[in-house]
Amino acid sequence: MNPYGWLDEYLLQMPGAVKDYKLEWDWFRYLVHNKMFAAVCTPGPEYPSYDGRTMVILKCEPQLAELFRAQYPDVIPGFYCNKTHWNSVFLDGDVPREVLLGMCRQSYQLVCAGLPKKIQRELAQTETQA
């Protein structure tokens, strides 16, 4: 049983979101138009500093990323990602669920903002119809 099914459900509710499994990385990735906006992984024993804790990796504005890291010890620089633009959040940690869901939404919006305008309009239309 997936103890983080609520997160999976939330991420997949976003317009155009799809989930895949990246075997080489052992990550579940959440994509919108082939662009990753979230990933869930559990670093293996070759990464002892992560203690085998499951995390979600999310895109974030650099200044806000620093604020989250300062406020919550369970928010750290993005695992295996650009440390300026990505945060990792330990799912067994003390980050309030509402804060985490807001971070997920922001990550999705940041990735969508980099998509072509036509696709952005299509996604926005899908969201208003839902």
C-alpha positions, 0 to 999 in steps of 0.5 A: 500500500502506498502511504502517500496515495493522497499526494499521488492523487493530488498531483494527478488532478492537475490539468494535463498531468501524467505519471511515469516511472523512470527505471534508471532513477527509480523515480515516479515522475509527474509531467505536464507536456513531457516536463517534470513538475514533481518526482517521488523517490526514496534514495538508496543506501548509496546516499546515506545522508538521506536515511532512505526517507521518501521525498517529493522533489518540486520546482520552486522560485529560488528566493522562496526555496530558501525561505522554505528551507529556512522554515522547515528542516524537512525541506532541503535542496533538490535531490539530484536536481538544480539546487537553486530551482528545486526543493526536496520535501521529506514526506515523513517530516513536519511540513504541514500538508497544506504547505506541501500541497501549495508547493506542489501547485506552485511547482506545476504552475512554474513548469506550465509557465515555461510551456508554449502559450497555446498549451498554457491556454489549453491547460487553463481551459481544461482546468476551468471545465473541471 
